[in-house]
Amino acid sequence: MPYAPAVAASVDRIDVTTPGSGYTAEPTITPSGGGGTGMAVKANLGAGGSIASISITTPGTGYTSAPTLTIPAPTGTGGVQA
């Protein structure tokens, strides 16, 4: 699991636990599940093209468990998926 969302009806924090590497642009992260709706997030890149953090741009509502965040693999060769 590359992240650990904190849940309390809306998502208020995402901790990156597996940042990956080799991202040359911020990947589109897709939230799903968790019983809620409306969550939107944005990846913030760090050193080596890793995902340094994930900002919550819209927390959503109605979450009863942690949603799943789908993060695509980096493009090109040599990258490691977050």
C-alpha positions as CSV (number, residue, x, y, z in Angstrom):
1,M,0.0,0.0,0.0
2,P,1.7,3.2,-1.1
3,Y,-0.3,5.5,1.0
4,A,-2.2,5.6,4.3
5,P,-5.3,7.8,4.3
6,A,-6.8,9.0,7.6
7,V,-10.6,8.7,7.5
8,A,-13.3,10.6,9.4
9,A,-16.2,11.0,7.0
10,S,-14.0,13.1,4.7
11,V,-10.3,12.3,4.1
12,D,-8.1,14.8,5.9
13,R,-4.6,13.4,5.4
14,I,-2.7,11.0,3.1
15,D,0.7,9.7,4.2
16,V,3.0,8.5,1.3
17,T,4.6,5.3,2.4
18,T,6.0,4.1,-1.0
19,P,7.0,7.1,-3.0
20,G,8.2,5.4,-6.2
21,S,10.7,7.1,-8.5
22,G,11.2,8.2,-12.1
23,Y,8.0,10.3,-12.4
24,T,8.7,13.1,-14.9
25,A,5.2,14.7,-14.5
26,E,2.7,14.5,-11.7
27,P,0.6,11.4,-12.2
28,T,-3.2,11.5,-12.2
29,I,-4.3,9.7,-9.0
30,T,-7.8,8.2,-9.0
31,P,-9.6,7.7,-5.6
32,S,-12.3,5.0,-5.4
33,G,-14.2,3.1,-2.7
34,G,-14.4,3.9,1.0
35,G,-18.1,4.5,0.9
36,G,-17.7,8.2,0.1
37,T,-17.7,10.5,-2.9
38,G,-16.1,13.7,-4.2
39,M,-12.5,13.2,-3.1
40,A,-9.9,14.8,-5.4
41,V,-6.1,14.7,-4.9
42,K,-2.9,15.9,-6.5
43,A,0.6,14.3,-6.5
44,N,3.6,16.5,-5.6
45,L,6.9,15.4,-7.0
46,G,10.1,15.3,-5.0
47,A,13.8,14.3,-5.6
48,G,14.4,11.6,-8.3
49,G,10.8,11.9,-9.5
50,S,9.3,10.4,-6.4
51,I,5.9,11.3,-5.0
52,A,6.9,13.5,-2.1
53,S,3.3,14.1,-0.9
54,I,-0.3,13.9,-2.0
55,S,-2.4,17.0,-1.5
56,I,-6.1,16.7,-0.9
57,T,-7.7,19.3,-3.2
58,T,-11.3,18.2,-2.3
59,P,-11.8,16.0,0.8
60,G,-15.1,14.5,-0.3
61,T,-17.8,13.3,2.1
62,G,-19.3,10.1,3.5
63,Y,-16.2,8.0,3.8
64,T,-16.5,5.1,6.3
65,S,-13.2,3.5,5.4
66,A,-10.0,4.5,3.6
67,P,-10.5,4.9,-0.1
68,T,-8.1,3.2,-2.6
69,L,-5.8,5.6,-4.5
70,T,-4.8,4.3,-7.9
71,I,-1.4,5.7,-9.0
72,P,-0.2,4.8,-12.5
73,A,3.4,3.7,-13.1
74,P,5.9,6.3,-14.3
75,T,6.4,6.5,-18.1
76,G,9.8,5.7,-19.6
77,T,12.3,3.2,-18.4
78,G,13.8,2.7,-14.9
79,G,11.0,4.2,-12.9
80,V,9.4,2.5,-9.9
81,Q,5.6,2.7,-9.4
82,A,4.4,4.4,-6.2
